[in-house]
Amino acid sequence: MKAITRAIRPEQLREITLAALIVVVVLFFSSQIQGYFSGRTFNRVTASVAIIAVVAVGQTLVVLTRNIDLSVGSIVGFSAYFVGTQLANDNTLSPAFAIALAIGLGALMGAINGALVAYGRVPAIIVTLGTLAIYRTILVDMSGAKTVVVDALPQWLKDLPRTNLIQIGELDIRLMFGLAVFVVLVFQLVLVYLRFGRRLYAIGSNPEAARNAGLPTQRIVFSAFVLCGALAGLAGFMFLARFGTITVVAGQGMELQSVAAVVVGGVNIFGGSGSMIGAFLGATLIDLLEQSLIRWLRVSEFWRDALLGLLILLAVASDAVILNRLRRIWAQDGVSVQGKPVE
Amino acid sequence: MIRLHKPIASLIVASLLLGACAAPVAAPQAPAAPAATEPPAAPAATQAPAAPSGEVVKAEPGKAVKMVLLPKFLGIAVFDQANQGAQEAHKELGNPEKLEFLGPTPENSVAGQIEIVTTAATQGVNAVMLSNNAGDQIVPAVKKAVEAGTKVVTWDSPIPSAEGESVFVAQVDFNETGKVMADMALSILGADGGKFAVLSASPDAANQNAWIAAMKEALKDPKYAKLELLDVVYGNDQSEESYKQALALVDKYPDMELIMAPTTVGIAAAAKAMTDEGLCDKVKVSGLGLPAEMVEYTKSGCAPEFALWSFVDLGYLTYYLTYLLATNQIEAKEGVKFKAGRMGEYTITKDPTREKGLRVLMGPFTVYNKDNVDK
């Protein structure tokens, strides 16, 4: 037992549990849906999870500091629309410029959130609920009720969603999914190895202690919001590539989807614990369930959302119960445990 | 109270002036305020109530009526087109008051609509033209507005219970929608027919459900015997969900050859999904779509045919009807006929889709294909 408790931490076990849950879901639906266990299912899920995964990474950064960003959906929509309009007006703009523009716009909007939360000392839920509406309203006003249409976009952007990074047999690893995985891994490394990453945990675990220890908490919270906005901006660019037709409602509801992914992924909503891999697995599990349920003829359209909600609750609850048990075992073995104390 | 006072006063004066002259008068282009200084030439009693039924009422131009065009929310092309149509009619009729295009933002649609109706009533707006997105939740606000003397006409999407609403301007006949969809399916799949599925907006959207029911009814005609409807799924008018649902349909029904989406969001998302996954040769897309959003897919052959009505005309017709109602030139009663400018004659009838409502039916559809999609 000690060997295991030494080798892995409970947080890693949570990720393993999630991965196991994903396997269980896949096995269950394989027995229910004809032709489910195939490369096609993999391709569908990976293509669709890419955008929300990037948003969830940003959300994780903010949630770790005991804050929340509800404006990400509006930032995704704003960046998708704005970049789409620029590209539609001038097809010769380079991909690099378009991506930089999307990220820059997102970072700017994230900076406004961050400044108000970190330096203005207004609770994040209030600030971002406000900017959720403000960013969307600016978008509506700026749009003049025009829609970004696929016909006007440059060819490289239209081709982007179907571009493969690599193809292994039936499995297509799409470029956009590759980008999402890259983002997840980079920020996972940031969390584990960089001082900035560790400080996010410190602030979320105990903001006062972090301040007393001399951490520049305001600056760190501000940076978390800027990064979250930048990632939402990048997701906006991906949204534009995937859907092409962009109206002012683009990205609406993504704030809650990203929070759901983060919570299912085991990131503590009160800050201080969680990982990027977890958030990514959470996003994947939700998308997998959704994609499976819409293919499962036995469930009526009307019950699907309720069932999805129930499964999410079950996943979180069982995860919490298992994790608490495990923490106790770890504690008995005398290994120090990072994160919240055992109840 | 002062704000409420002025438009009503000017309205009364304007109608008195009109009542005095038997023949149609030229539109008094002067703003509302100077009108009050002119002496009313005839007693109010000469103002005829509404025209007797059977007679086609032609709008007397130039009356001052404060009107608000209220879409589901702002920033959407079709609602903007409706506003263009309404503004065109506004100019034609020489209404000296302002026609305001007011709407909530997308994330605040329901509460925002209720707020705008309430505010309009307290500010003395004479008529609100509403594309209702709030279901029957809007009824209390609408009733209060009606008590305050504001006429409420719905367009695009009615108030389900019809309470408080004068008339609903229906874009197309719901039965015709069903037939148009069946016809497009037949034309795309060919004489041998085939299997298809419907990608709708939300399970509780009244108009979508009525269209799908009408299509099922139309499919009973032996003419469509070879068409088989496999399933109806919902994308909730969101790109992400519609895109996922379209691909799920392909996975679920390997022999499906057509996705019929009677929603502009659904049809564009389905066409994009088929394009991205290289499925266009196998599965075609059709339904109700916006030409600008569909050009790409119609030209590529992914969505060879789709249909829509003109939102500009819908706004234009709604304005004419509302103007006539708000100036008491006609009453909201079954059998009342009126002329709506360039669009010709229309009649107020019972709404067959709602128990209590009245409607004016616009119609017809324009079917788009590669020959007319970019015109």
Interface residues (C-beta under 8 A of the other chain):
Chain A: G35 R40 T41 R44 A47 S48 S74 L132 A133 R136 T137 L139 V140 S143 G144 A145 K146 T147 V149 V150 D151 K158 P161 R162 R242 F243 G244 T245 T247 V248 V249 A250 Q252 G253 E290 Q291 I294 R295 L297 E301 F302
Chain B: F73 L74 G75 I76 A77 F79 D80 T105 P106 E107 N108 P203 V232 V233 Y234 Q238 S239 E240 Y243 K244 Q245 L247 A248 D251 K252 V265 A268 A269 K272 T275 D276 E277 G278 L290 A292 E293 V295 E296 Y297
